[in-house]
Amino acid sequence: MKADFYETLGVQKGADEKELKSAFRKLAMQFHPDRNPGDNACEHKFKEINEAYETLKDPQKRAAYDRFGHAAFENGGMNGGGQGFGGGGGFSDIFEDIFGEMMGGRQRRSSGGRERGADLRYNMEITLEEAFAGKTAQIHVPASISCTDCSGSGAKPGTQPVTCTMCSGSGRVRASQGFFSIERTCPQCQGRGQMIKDPCAKCSGQGRVTEERSLSVNIPAGIEDGTRIRLASEGEAGLRGGPSGDLYIFLSVKPHEFFQRDGADLYCKVPISMITAALGGSFEVATLDGTQTRVKVPEGTQNGRQFRLKGKGMPILRQPNIGDLYIQTAVETPQNLTKRQRELLEEFEQLSSKDNSPQSSGFFSRMKDFFESFGE
């Protein structure tokens, strides 16, 4: 017993033409015999899908089917519901629309065997200083370039490629497969449409040779880690005079000894003595623009306090603005104390009050209240 045409396509009975076509496209791509070679079940399913679509896309056939079901097409009624791929527009109307990309497309034509060259990748590591100032770098790239002896044609100088006899230069051949015909890449010329009888001795018929090239790369100021720079047509040369691919420079910025970067801002952790933090003072830091800046430390500075140096960060790519530099203090506890130093610190501890260490005093006071609450 035949399955319901609407169920076969997976649509509702009131589906419009757009819904029918969309459902058919999806199922046809899934069960197409060319994608499932040797699978008889897929081929049978594909025929059912086509028959259902052929019937429901035609208003007259659909009306008859909705009224009488499959009986409308028995004994020659309505000329049958699915008579292959010919006549009335049928499957051939959207054959190219559905399978053109999958099978190369009927409009594809040979371009004399010319093929675009591959894109190339080059990894480059730069310093944070170079990212700050920008630079022009020279790189050496081993890549294929067009053969000078044959001018990229691949044929021996004085000769020319000849038209492929199997596909007559189209690069495609038509073959029957079951109940329909498809186009495939010509096996003799590999889709190029031309054959080289006398290949160039220098490039062995490829139209390109491998050499190391020296290229100049401009790295703009403010470039970030992971940025990709594209050099158009600097990739691998195309086969037999085809266009060259592109070269992509992938940049990585080395970790810096002092600075950490976050976008356009820089961060630097500076250790200061406990005495400087307590009494106040100053220190100097070097910046990426080649200058030194004095940072004033106020009395009572705590560990982790940040100081902002405006305009001392990284330039923003292709903009006039510059980020900021943030200095974070790390208060250093004294080590390797002498006997006298220890005595002085002990004396200071005895003379200290809660006002000298408000954070620690407040914390332990709250902690004491928290502990005592368990005894209530």
C-alpha positions in Angstrom: 0.0 0.0 0.0 1.3 3.4 -1.0 2.1 5.9 1.7 0.2 9.2 1.8 2.0 11.8 -0.3 1.7 14.4 2.4 3.2 12.1 4.9 6.0 11.2 2.5 7.0 14.8 2.2 6.4 15.5 5.9 3.9 18.4 5.3 0.4 19.2 6.3 -2.5 18.8 3.8 -2.9 22.6 3.5 0.9 23.2 2.8 1.5 25.9 0.1 3.9 25.6 -2.8 6.8 27.1 -0.9 6.4 24.6 1.9 6.2 21.7 -0.5 9.3 22.7 -2.3 11.3 23.3 0.9 10.3 19.9 2.2 11.1 18.2 -1.1 14.6 19.9 -1.3 15.5 18.7 2.2 14.4 15.1 1.6 15.9 14.9 -1.9 19.3 16.0 -0.6 19.1 13.4 2.1 18.1 10.4 0.0 19.7 11.3 -3.3 21.3 8.1 -4.8 24.5 9.9 -5.6 24.9 10.5 -1.9 24.0 7.0 -1.0 25.6 4.8 -3.7 24.4 1.2 -3.7 21.6 1.8 -1.1 18.5 0.5 -2.8 16.3 1.7 0.1 17.4 5.3 -0.4 16.8 5.0 -4.1 13.3 3.7 -3.5 12.7 6.5 -1.0 14.0 9.0 -3.4 11.5 7.8 -6.1 8.6 8.1 -3.6 9.6 11.6 -2.7 9.8 12.6 -6.3 6.4 11.0 -7.1 4.8 12.8 -4.2 6.2 16.2 -5.1 5.3 15.8 -8.8 1.7 15.2 -7.8 1.2 17.8 -5.1 3.0 20.6 -7.0 0.5 20.3 -9.9 -2.8 22.0 -8.8 -5.0 19.6 -11.0 -3.3 16.5 -9.8 -3.3 17.7 -6.2 -7.0 18.4 -6.4 -7.7 14.9 -7.8 -5.4 13.3 -5.1 -7.1 15.2 -2.3 -10.5 13.9 -3.5 -9.8 10.3 -4.6 -6.3 9.5 -3.1 -4.0 7.2 -5.1 -7.0 5.8 -7.0 -7.1 9.0 -9.0 -4.0 7.9 -10.9 -4.7 4.2 -11.3 -5.5 2.8 -14.8 -3.8 5.8 -16.5 -5.9 8.4 -14.7 -4.4 11.9 -14.9 -1.4 10.3 -16.8 0.0 8.9 -13.6 1.3 10.6 -10.6 5.1 10.3 -11.1 6.3 9.6 -14.6 10.0 10.0 -14.2 11.8 13.3 -14.8 10.5 14.4 -18.2 7.6 16.5 -19.3 5.6 19.3 -17.7 8.6 20.9 -15.9 8.6 18.1 -13.3 11.8 17.3 -11.4 14.0 18.8 -14.0 12.6 22.3 -13.1 14.6 22.4 -9.9 17.2 19.7 -10.5 19.9 22.4 -10.9 18.6 24.3 -7.9 18.9 21.4 -5.6 21.9 19.4 -6.9 23.9 22.1 -8.8 26.3 22.7 -6.0 26.6 19.0 -5.0 27.5 17.9 -8.5 29.5 20.9 -9.7 26.6 22.7 -11.4 25.7 22.6 -15.1 26.9 26.1 -15.6 30.5 25.3 -14.5 32.9 25.6 -17.3 36.6 24.9 -17.6 39.1 27.8 -17.5 41.9 26.1 -19.3 42.9 24.0 -16.2 43.8 27.2 -14.2 43.2 26.6 -10.5 43.5 29.1 -7.6 46.5 28.5 -5.4 46.1 27.6 -1.7 46.1 30.2 1.1 49.2 30.1 3.3 49.7 30.7 7.0 52.7 32.3 8.7 53.0 32.5 12.5 54.9 35.6 13.8 55.8 36.4 17.4 56.5 40.0 18.4 57.3 41.8 21.6 55.0 44.1 23.6 57.3 47.0 22.7 56.9 46.2 19.0 53.1 46.0 19.4 53.2 49.4 21.1 55.3 51.1 18.5 54.5 49.1 15.4 57.1 47.9 12.9 57.9 46.8 9.4 59.1 43.2 9.4 60.8 41.1 6.8 59.7 37.5 6.5 60.9 34.6 4.4 58.1 32.4 3.1 58.7 29.1 1.1 55.8 29.0 -1.4 54.9 28.1 -4.9 55.3 30.8 -7.5 54.4 30.9 -11.2 57.0 29.1 -13.4 58.9 31.6 -15.5 59.8 29.1 -18.2 56.3 28.3 -19.3 54.6 31.5 -17.9 52.5 29.3 -15.6 50.8 27.3 -18.5 52.6 24.0 -17.5 53.3 23.3 -21.2 56.8 23.0 -22.6 57.9 26.4 -24.0 56.7 26.7 -27.7 53.8 24.3 -27.1 50.2 24.8 -25.8 47.8 22.6 -23.8 45.3 20.7 -26.0 41.6 20.3 -25.6 40.5 17.1 -23.7 39.0 14.6 -26.1 36.8 13.0 -23.5 34.9 16.1 -22.4 35.5 18.3 -25.4 37.0 21.0 -23.1 34.0 21.3 -20.8 35.7 19.5 -17.9 32.5 17.5 -17.3 31.1 14.2 -18.6 27.5 13.0 -18.5 26.8 9.5 -17.4 23.6 7.5 -16.7 23.0 6.2 -13.2 19.9 4.2 -12.8 16.9 6.2 -13.7 18.5 9.6 -14.2 21.6 11.2 -15.7 24.3 13.2 -13.8 27.4 15.1 -14.7 30.7 14.2 -13.2 34.2 15.7 -13.3 36.0 14.4 -16.4 38.4 11.6 -15.2 40.8 12.2 -18.1 41.6 15.9 -17.5 40.4 16.1 -13.9 37.9 18.8 -14.8 40.5 21.1 -16.4 39.2 20.7 -19.9 42.7 20.6 -21.3 45.6 18.2 -21.5 49.3 18.8 -21.5 51.1 16.5 -23.9 54.5 18.1 -23.6 55.0 19.3 -19.9 57.4 22.0 -19.0 60.7 20.5 -17.7 61.1 23.0 -15.0 57.7 22.7 -13.3 56.7 19.2 -14.6 53.5 20.5 -16.0 52.3 22.2 -12.8 52.9 25.7 -14.0 54.5 26.6 -10.7 57.7 26.0 -8.7 58.6 26.2 -5.1 60.9 29.0 -4.0 61.6 31.1 -0.8 60.3 34.7 -1.1 61.1 37.7 1.1 58.1 39.8 2.0 57.6 43.1 3.9 54.9 43.1 6.5 53.6 46.3 8.1 52.5 45.8 11.7 50.5 48.8 12.9 50.9 50.3 16.4 48.4 48.8 18.9 48.1 45.4 17.2 46.7 42.8 19.6 47.6 39.2 20.3 45.9 36.8 17.8 45.4 39.4 15.1 45.4 38.1 11.5 47.0 40.2 8.7 46.0 39.2 5.1 48.4 39.8 2.2 46.3 39.3 -0.9 47.7 37.2 -3.7 50.9 36.4 -1.7 50.0 32.8 -1.1 50.7 29.8 -3.3 50.6 30.3 -7.0 47.7 28.8 -8.9 48.0 25.7 -11.1 48.7 26.5 -14.8 48.5 30.3 -14.5 45.6 30.4 -12.1 45.3 33.2 -9.5 47.4 33.0 -6.4 46.0 32.4 -2.9 46.5 34.7 0.0 49.0 34.8 2.8 47.7 35.2 6.3 50.1 36.4 9.1 48.9 35.3 12.6 50.5 37.4 15.3 51.2 36.5 18.8 52.6 38.9 21.4 55.3 37.6 23.8 54.6 37.8 27.6 56.3 40.9 29.1 58.5 40.9 32.1 56.7 43.8 33.8 53.5 44.6 32.1 50.2 42.6 31.5 47.9 43.8 28.8 44.1 44.1 28.8 42.9 45.7 25.6 44.4 49.2 25.5 45.3 49.2 29.2 48.5 48.0 30.9 48.9 46.6 34.4 52.1 46.5 36.5 52.6 45.2 40.0 55.2 47.1 42.0 56.6 45.9 45.4 57.1 48.7 48.0 58.5 48.4 51.5 56.3 48.4 54.5 57.9 51.6 55.6 57.1 53.4 52.3 53.5 52.2 52.6 53.2 53.4 56.1 55.0 56.7 55.9 54.4 57.5 52.3 57.0 58.1 49.6 57.5 57.7 45.8 59.0 55.5 43.2 59.6 55.7 39.4 58.3 53.3 36.8 59.5 53.0 33.1 56.7 53.1 30.5 56.6 51.6 27.0 56.9 55.1 25.4 60.5 55.2 26.7 59.9 57.6 29.6 59.9 57.3 33.3 57.0 58.4 35.5 57.1 59.1 39.3 54.3 57.6 41.3 53.6 59.2 44.7 52.6 56.9 47.5 50.4 58.5 50.2 50.8 57.7 53.9 49.0 54.5 54.9 48.9 52.9 51.5 47.4 49.4 51.6 48.5 46.3 49.7 46.9 46.1 46.3 46.1 49.8 45.9 46.1 50.9 42.3 47.4 54.1 40.8 46.3 55.2 37.3 48.7 56.8 34.9 46.5 58.2 32.2 47.7 57.9 28.5 50.6 55.5 29.4 49.0 52.4 28.1 48.8 50.9 24.6 47.7 52.8 21.5 44.3 51.8 20.1 44.6 50.3 16.6 44.0 52.9 13.9 42.8 55.4 16.5 44.4 58.5 18.1 43.5 57.3 21.6 45.9 55.7 24.1 45.0 53.5 27.0 46.1 53.8 30.6 48.7 52.2 32.8 47.6 50.9 36.2 50.2 50.5 38.9 49.3 48.0 41.7 51.3 48.1 44.9 52.4 45.0 46.7 53.5 45.8 50.2 56.5 43.7 51.2 56.9 42.3 54.7 60.4 42.7 56.1 62.5 39.5 56.2 65.9 38.5 57.8 65.4 41.0 60.7 68.3 41.9 63.0 67.9 41.8 66.7 67.6 45.5 66.9 65.0 45.6 64.1 62.9 43.0 65.9 63.1 45.0 69.1 61.9 48.1 67.3 59.0 46.3 65.7 58.0 44.7 69.0 58.1 48.2 70.6 56.0 49.5 67.8 53.5 46.7 68.3 53.2 47.6 72.0 52.6 51.2 71.1 50.1 50.5 68.3 46.4 51.1 68.8 43.3 50.0 66.9 43.5 53.2 64.9 46.9 52.1 63.4 45.3 48.9 61.9 41.6 49.5 61.6 41.0 46.7 59.0 42.5 43.9 61.1 41.0 45.3 64.4 37.6 45.5 62.8 37.8 42.0 61.3 38.8 40.2 64.5 36.2 42.1 66.4 33.5 40.9 64.1 35.0 37.4 64.2 34.8 37.4 68.0 31.1 38.5 67.9 30.4 35.7 65.4 32.0 33.0 67.6 30.3 34.2 70.8 26.9 34.0 69.0 27.2 30.2 69.0 27.2 30.2 72.9 23.9 32.2 73.2 
